[in-house]
Amino acid sequence: MDWKKLGKALLFPHMAIMIMLIPIATVLVVCSLLFLENDSIGAILSYVLAAYTLTVWCFKIPYLIKIFKNFKDENKYARRWLDDERLRMNVTLFGTLIWNTVYALFQLWLGFYHHTFWYYSLAGYYISLAVMRFFLARYTRTYKRGEQMRVELKKYRACGIVFLIMNLALALIIFFMVYWNRTFVHHEITTIAMAAYTFTAFTFAIINIVKYRKYNSPVYSASKAISLAAACVSLLTLESTMLTTWGQGESDEFRQLMLAMTGIVIVLFIVAMAVYMIVKANRDLKALNESENDIT
């Protein structure tokens, strides 16, 4: 038996086999989590298959990167998407605007249906995000980056002011969570999916905050600040869900303390970000006015 050939076949299977492994491994792991004991043979085999699937795909990463680079260089639409930051910003802003609006209306409907300020406060928060993104999207659709710097700075400052007002809705959300011990109850699979989404959104929000600073556009920076604020609230919701799902042995006081601490940190962070945006916009507007006066 050619062990070298066998090892190569196991570590680098055909692409069709790798694609088939993804849904098979996913279904088996989900079924094991839902219906089997963790130490059962079926569960162990499903975990091994999932680990194997992840391993072979990791080995394929250099090949996938090469395919992506070739596609980017040869496809005109891919080149335009990667080279045109204005197009990316418009698509991102309008996409998140639609999502925020739909989600805010859904929370508002839940508030009317259940007659609770809990959903009203969530609706107010996401409506605030939608309003900010709407005004930013109007600008990026009409003007190029840096074309109207004074307008960009004013919108940047306005977003900082809205952040301060938005914190009232956020404080109300945290109040419901802590004072009335309001928590989210979800299945473990749903909680894992929420965790994956939240940490991904939070990571990309931080990366984009740093990445888009190179464009020196207050509007671009404001849009990424909005994404970071949304990710922070998602993080708070995730903590509440995880404490409820996996913290059955903990007391209500412990959950309330943890949520209160996290909530205070998030509120202070958003306030600090808002103050920074307002101060920076005022300072840059002042410098812009002085430079124009010097020219005249």
Backbone hydrogen bonds, N-H to C=O, Kabsch-Sander energy under -0.5 kcal/mol:
donor,donor_aa,acceptor,acceptor_aa,energy
3,W,1,M,-1.2
6,L,2,D,-2.2
7,G,3,W,-2.9
8,K,4,K,-2.1
9,A,5,K,-2.1
10,L,6,L,-2.0
11,L,7,G,-2.5
12,F,8,K,-2.4
18,M,14,H,-2.1
19,I,15,M,-2.3
20,M,16,A,-1.9
21,L,17,I,-1.9
22,I,18,M,-1.0
24,I,20,M,-1.6
25,A,21,L,-3.0
26,T,22,I,-2.1
27,V,23,P,-2.6
28,L,24,I,-2.3
29,V,25,A,-2.3
30,V,26,T,-2.4
31,C,27,V,-2.5
32,S,28,L,-2.2
33,L,29,V,-2.4
34,L,30,V,-2.0
35,F,31,C,-2.9
36,L,31,C,-0.5
36,L,32,S,-1.5
40,S,37,E,-1.6
44,I,40,S,-2.4
45,L,41,I,-2.6
46,S,42,G,-2.0
47,Y,43,A,-2.2
48,V,44,I,-2.3
49,L,45,L,-2.5
50,A,46,S,-2.2
51,A,47,Y,-2.5
52,Y,48,V,-2.6
53,T,49,L,-2.5
54,L,50,A,-2.3
55,T,51,A,-2.2
56,V,52,Y,-2.5
57,W,53,T,-1.7
58,C,54,L,-1.8
59,F,55,T,-2.1
60,K,56,V,-0.8
61,I,58,C,-1.4
64,L,60,K,-2.4
65,I,61,I,-2.6
66,K,62,P,-1.9
67,I,63,Y,-2.1
68,F,64,L,-2.5
69,K,65,I,-2.4
70,N,66,K,-2.3
71,F,67,I,-2.5
72,K,68,F,-2.6
73,D,69,K,-2.1
74,E,70,N,-2.0
75,N,71,F,-2.3
76,K,74,E,-0.6
79,R,75,N,-2.2
80,R,76,K,-2.2
81,W,77,Y,-2.3
82,L,78,A,-2.2
83,D,79,R,-2.2
84,D,80,R,-2.2
85,E,83,D,-0.9
88,R,84,D,-1.7
89,M,85,E,-2.3
90,N,86,R,-2.5
91,V,87,L,-2.5
92,T,88,R,-2.4
93,L,89,M,-2.8
94,F,90,N,-2.6
95,G,91,V,-2.2
96,T,92,T,-2.6
97,L,93,L,-2.2
98,I,94,F,-2.1
99,W,95,G,-2.1
100,N,96,T,-2.9
101,T,97,L,-2.3
102,V,98,I,-2.5
103,Y,99,W,-2.6
104,A,100,N,-2.5
105,L,101,T,-2.4
106,F,102,V,-2.0
107,Q,103,Y,-2.2
108,L,104,A,-2.3
109,W,105,L,-2.4
110,L,106,F,-2.1
111,G,107,Q,-1.9
112,F,108,L,-2.1
113,Y,109,W,-2.6
114,H,110,L,-2.9
115,H,111,G,-1.5
116,T,111,G,-0.9
119,Y,116,T,-0.5
120,Y,116,T,-1.1
121,S,117,F,-2.5
122,L,118,W,-1.5
123,A,119,Y,-2.5
124,G,120,Y,-2.5
125,Y,121,S,-2.0
126,Y,122,L,-2.3
127,I,123,A,-2.3
128,S,124,G,-1.7
129,L,125,Y,-1.7
130,A,126,Y,-2.2
131,V,127,I,-2.6
132,M,128,S,-2.0
133,R,129,L,-2.4
134,F,130,A,-2.2
135,F,131,V,-1.9
136,L,132,M,-1.9
137,A,133,R,-2.7
138,R,134,F,-2.0
139,Y,135,F,-1.2
140,T,136,L,-2.5
141,R,137,A,-1.8
142,T,138,R,-0.9
142,T,139,Y,-0.9
143,Y,139,Y,-3.2
147,E,144,K,-1.9
149,M,146,G,-0.6
152,E,148,Q,-2.4
153,L,149,M,-2.5
154,K,150,R,-1.9
155,K,151,V,-2.3
156,Y,152,E,-2.5
157,R,153,L,-2.4
158,A,154,K,-2.4
159,C,155,K,-2.2
160,G,156,Y,-1.5
161,I,157,R,-2.0
162,V,158,A,-2.5
163,F,159,C,-2.1
164,L,160,G,-1.5
165,I,161,I,-1.9
166,M,162,V,-3.3
167,N,163,F,-1.2
168,L,165,I,-1.8
169,A,165,I,-0.6
170,L,166,M,-2.0
171,A,167,N,-3.0
172,L,168,L,-1.8
173,I,169,A,-2.0
174,I,170,L,-2.4
175,F,171,A,-2.3
176,F,172,L,-2.2
177,M,173,I,-2.0
178,V,174,I,-2.7
179,Y,175,F,-2.0
180,W,175,F,-0.9
180,W,176,F,-0.6
182,R,176,F,-1.7
183,T,181,N,-0.5
186,H,184,F,-0.5
191,T,187,H,-2.4
192,I,188,E,-2.3
193,A,189,I,-2.4
194,M,190,T,-2.5
195,A,191,T,-2.3
196,A,192,I,-2.5
197,Y,193,A,-2.4
198,T,194,M,-2.9
199,F,195,A,-2.6
200,T,196,A,-1.8
201,A,197,Y,-2.8
202,F,198,T,-2.8
203,T,199,F,-2.4
204,F,200,T,-2.6
205,A,201,A,-2.1
206,I,202,F,-1.9
207,I,203,T,-2.5
208,N,204,F,-2.8
209,I,205,A,-1.9
210,V,206,I,-1.8
211,K,207,I,-3.0
212,Y,208,N,-2.7
213,R,210,V,-0.9
214,K,211,K,-1.0
215,Y,212,Y,-0.9
216,N,213,R,-1.5
217,S,212,Y,-0.5
221,S,217,S,-2.4
222,A,218,P,-2.3
223,S,219,V,-2.1
224,K,220,Y,-1.7
225,A,221,S,-1.9
226,I,222,A,-2.0
227,S,223,S,-1.5
228,L,224,K,-1.9
229,A,225,A,-2.3
230,A,226,I,-2.4
231,A,227,S,-2.1
232,C,228,L,-1.9
233,V,229,A,-1.7
234,S,230,A,-2.0
235,L,231,A,-2.0
236,L,232,C,-1.7
237,T,233,V,-2.4
238,L,234,S,-2.5
239,E,235,L,-2.2
240,S,236,L,-2.0
241,T,237,T,-2.2
242,M,238,L,-2.9
243,L,239,E,-2.5
244,T,240,S,-1.6
245,T,241,T,-2.7
246,W,242,M,-2.7
247,G,243,L,-0.7
250,E,247,G,-1.5
255,R,251,S,-1.8
256,Q,252,D,-2.5
257,L,253,E,-2.3
258,M,254,F,-2.5
259,L,255,R,-2.5
260,A,256,Q,-2.3
261,M,257,L,-2.4
262,T,258,M,-2.4
263,G,259,L,-2.8
264,I,260,A,-2.5
265,V,261,M,-2.1
266,I,262,T,-2.5
267,V,263,G,-2.7
268,L,264,I,-2.6
269,F,265,V,-2.3
270,I,266,I,-2.5
271,V,267,V,-2.4
272,A,268,L,-2.6
273,M,269,F,-2.6
274,A,270,I,-2.5
275,V,271,V,-2.7
276,Y,272,A,-2.4
277,M,273,M,-2.2
278,I,274,A,-2.3
279,V,275,V,-2.8
280,K,276,Y,-2.8
281,A,277,M,-2.2
282,N,278,I,-2.4
283,R,279,V,-2.5
284,D,280,K,-2.7
285,L,281,A,-2.5
286,K,282,N,-2.1
287,A,283,R,-2.3
288,L,284,D,-2.4
289,N,285,L,-2.4
290,E,286,K,-2.3
291,S,287,A,-2.2
292,E,288,L,-2.0
293,N,289,N,-2.2
294,D,290,E,-2.0
295,I,291,S,-1.6
296,T,292,E,-2.1
